[in-house]
Amino acid sequence: MPNSDDILGVAPEAVPEFIQRHAGKKTLSRMVKQLNAELLGGDAVARARAEQALNHLGLLIRD
């Protein structure tokens, strides 16, 4: 399963296909769950990378 660095390595124009592929393989929800866990409970570096990865996927929602 891809980690934050793997996700950040996906070209912006390839993100929709990346999401579709992982949704089809049923790994997208596990991947997002792992990123959320890192965002909420990781060290400072892990939190920053998880936030960047979620944002890169277009999944980070801010108020």
C-alpha positions in Angstrom: 0.0 0.0 0.0 1.4 3.4 -0.9 2.7 5.7 1.9 2.8 9.5 2.0 6.0 9.7 -0.1 4.6 7.4 -2.7 1.5 9.5 -3.0 3.4 12.7 -3.2 5.4 11.1 -6.1 2.2 10.8 -8.2 2.1 13.4 -10.9 -0.9 15.8 -10.3 -2.4 14.8 -13.6 -2.2 11.1 -12.6 -4.0 11.6 -9.3 -7.6 10.8 -10.6 -6.3 7.5 -12.1 -4.4 6.7 -8.9 -7.6 7.2 -6.8 -9.7 5.2 -9.3 -7.2 2.3 -9.3 -7.0 2.1 -5.5 -10.7 2.4 -5.1 -11.1 -0.5 -7.5 -8.6 -2.6 -5.6 -10.3 -1.6 -2.4 -7.2 -0.1 -0.9 -8.2 3.5 -1.0 -10.0 3.6 2.3 -7.2 1.7 4.1 -4.7 4.2 2.6 -6.7 7.2 3.7 -7.3 5.7 7.2 -3.5 5.2 7.6 -2.9 8.8 6.5 -5.5 10.1 8.9 -3.9 8.1 11.7 -0.5 9.6 10.9 -2.1 13.1 10.7 -3.7 12.7 14.1 -1.0 10.7 16.0 2.3 10.7 14.2 5.4 12.8 15.0 5.7 16.2 13.4 7.3 14.9 10.2 4.7 12.2 9.7 1.9 14.6 10.4 3.2 17.1 7.8 3.8 14.4 5.2 0.3 12.9 5.8 -1.3 16.3 5.4 0.6 16.9 2.2 -0.4 13.5 0.8 -4.1 14.0 1.6 -4.0 17.5 0.1 -2.3 16.1 -3.0 -5.1 13.6 -3.4 -7.6 16.4 -2.9 -9.0 14.8 0.3 -7.9 17.3 2.9 -10.8 19.5 4.0 -10.2 22.6 6.0 -12.7 25.0 7.6 
